Amino acid sequence: MTQRSVASDAASGRQVQRATPSGDTARVMGRGPRLGATVVALCWVAGCGGGADRAAVPPGTTLSVAAESRAASTALPPPAQGSGTPSGPAADTHGPADVAFVTALLARERDVLALAERGVAEATDGRVRELAGTVADDLRTETATTGALVDRWATDGAGSVPDTIGSGGAVSTGTATTGVPGSGTLPARRGRAWDTAFLSRLILEARAAVALAGVEQAEGRNTEALALADAVVAGRTAQIAAVQAVLRRL
């Protein structure tokens, strides 16, 4: 329904009738902008288009060394638990390559964790200490995953796990087992030279871990060990980039 209103035509002096919306029509039309705004708001909250759940980093934003390393890292698989493993006979099948990988990786992780903790305590440059702390935190998480695999394989009787592995995934971490250089390779005196040598060691260790994981990717068959190898490659690659960035600033 519309109502007629009379208005004066300024040009001709005539009176013309204009149709105006009735009360009901006006109320419906009046809700148009508010309904549109409501739909837009609901769409934004629900994440229409899939973009709401992806946080954009503004161009030119400078991340800290620790943040750069974490942002580029691939999430590690959760620690393996006997009751939470995939079902099926092939899910936990592991061969010699898988056992060799997790055994060597766990030993290396523990050695490099000790090295990173030295960096936190002894590095002079604050950026080096920050990076060392990030490496140590990441290794603690990674070691939990690797140790759970080693421990389960040592007790399930399904594979030949080295005798050096005991309850809780205890592995001999001596340099003769892992090939990791001893701490004597770092300078005796703290300072810029110590920090530089420490960072160089981290790069060497990260590259060695990538090589170790590459063998597992090529020869392994256990799904959890392969996922761990993928995470090691991604994480250490990001770590190398972060360490090199700090080295350039020293």
N, C-alpha and C positions, 0 to 999 in steps of 0.2 A: 504494500500500500504506500502511495505517496500523497503528499498534500500540496495544494497549489498555493503559491505566495505571489502577491502582486508587487512588482517593482517598476520603477520609472526608468525608461530608456533615455539616457542623457542625450543621445544624439538626435532622436526623432520626436521626443516629447511624448511618445506613446507609452502606454502601460502594457507591460508584457507579463505573462504568467510563467513562472519557473516552477519546475517540479522539484520538490525537496523530499528527502527520505522521511518516512513516518517514524514514530518513536522506536518501534521494534527494529526496523531496518537500520536506523542510526546506531542502535545499541550493538547490533551484530557487526556493522561496518567498523564501529569504534574499537572493537576488540582486535581488529586485524593487526596493527603494529604490535600490540601486547602479545598476541599469540605467536607472531613471528619471532619476537624476542625470546619468548619462552622456548620455542622449538630450537632456536640457535643455542640457547643456554644448555638445554638438555643434550643436544648433540655434542657440545663441547665437553660436558661432564662425561658422557658415554664414550668419548674418544672416536667420533665419526671420522671415517677415512683412515683410521689406524695411526694417526699422528700424535694422539694425546699421550701415548705411553712411551714416546721417544723424546727424551729431553735433549734439546739442541744446545750445543756449546757455542756461544757467540763468537764470531770471527775475531781473531786477535787475542783470545783469552789465553793466558799463560798458566799452565798447570804446573804444580810442583813436581819434582822428580819422582816422589813416591806416587803421586796421582797418575803421572804418565805411565809408570810401570804397571799400576793396578788396572788402569783403563784398557791397556792393550793385552792384558793377560786373559787367557781362556780359563773359565772356571774349572776347577778340578772335580773329578767325579767324587761322590761321597765315599767315606771310608767303607770298605767292604765288610759286611756283617753276614754271618752264616744264615741268619733267618731272613735277610733282605736281599739275597742274591737272586738273579733271574732264574726262573724255573726251566726245567728241561735238561737232558743229559749233556747237551753241547754248551750250555750257558757258562759252566765253570771248568770246561776242559782247558787244561794248560799243558804246554809241552816244555821241552828243555830251554827253548829261547825265552819263554815267558818267565821261567824260574830264574834264569841267568840275569834277565833284565831287572826284575824287582829286587833280587839280591844285591846286585851291583849298585842299583840306584839308591837303595836304602843306605848302604854304606857311604856312598858319595854324599847323599843328603846330610847325613849326620856330620861328616867331616866339614862340609861347607857351612853348615849351621854354626859349628864352633868357630869357623873363620869369620862369619858375619858378626857373631857376638863379640869377637875381638875388635872388629871394626867399630861397633857401637861404643865400646869402652875406650879404645885407644886412638881412633882417628882424630886429627886436629881440626879439620874443616867440618863445619856443621852440615854441609850438603853431603859429605861422605858418611857422616854418622846417620843422617836421615835415610840415605839409601841402604846402608848396612842394616838398619832396623827393619826396613821394608823387606829386604831379602830374608832376614831371619824369620819374620812373621810368615812369609809365604812358605818357607821351608818347613816350619812347624806344621802347617796345614797339610802340605804335601807328604810329609813323613807319616802323618796319621793314616793317610790313604795307603801308602806303600806298605807300612808296617802291618796294617790289617790284612792285606793280601798275603804277605809273607807268613804271618802268624797262622792264617787259616790253611794255607797250603802245607805248612809244617805239621799240622795236626789232623788233616783230613785223610791222610794215607793215600791220596790219589796221585801223588807225584813224588819224584825224588828231589827233595829239597836239601841243600847242603847242611851238614851237621853244625856249621857255624850259626845257623838260625835256630833260636830257641823260643821259649815262651815270650810273647810280646814282640816278636820280630827282632830279637837281639842278634845283631850281626857284628862280626869282627870288623872294626873300622880302621885298622892299621893301614899305613901307607903301602905296605906290601900287598894288601888285598885290593885296594882301590886304585893305586897308582897316583894318588893325590900327593903333590909335594908337601913336605912338612912345613910347619910354621917358621922354620929357620930361614926360609926364603925371604921373609920380610925383614926390612932393616931393623937394627937394634934400637935406633933412636927414632922417636916420634917426630912428625913434622910433615912437610909437603912430600918428601921422598917416600915416607912410610905410606901416606895416603895414596900416592900414585902406584906404588907397588901393590897395595891392597886391592885397588880397583882393577889393576891388570890381572891379578890372581882371580878375581871374580869373573872376569871375561873368559879366562882360560877354563875355569870350572864350568861355566855356563855352556861353552862350546863343547866340552867333553860330554856334558849331560845330553845335549842335542844329538851328538853322534851316537850315544848309547841308545837314546830313544829311537833314532833312525833305524838301528838294527832291529829293534822290536817291531817297528812298523812294517819292516820288510819280511821278517821271519816269524813273528809271534802269531798266535791264534786265539788267545784268551781275550774276550771282549773288554773286560775290566782293565787288563794290562795294556791293551791297545789304546783305550781311552786315556789312560794315565800317560802313555807315551805321547799322544797328541797334545795333552795339556802341558807336558814338559817342554815340548818343542815350542809351543806358543809362548809359554811363560818365560823360558830362557831367552828366546829371541827378543822379547820386550825388555828383559833385564839387561841384555847386552847393549841395546840402544840407550837405555837409561844410564848405564855406567859410562858409556862413551860420551854422553852429553856432559856428565859431571867432569870427566877427564879433560874435556875441552875447556872447561871453565876454571880449572885449577891454575 
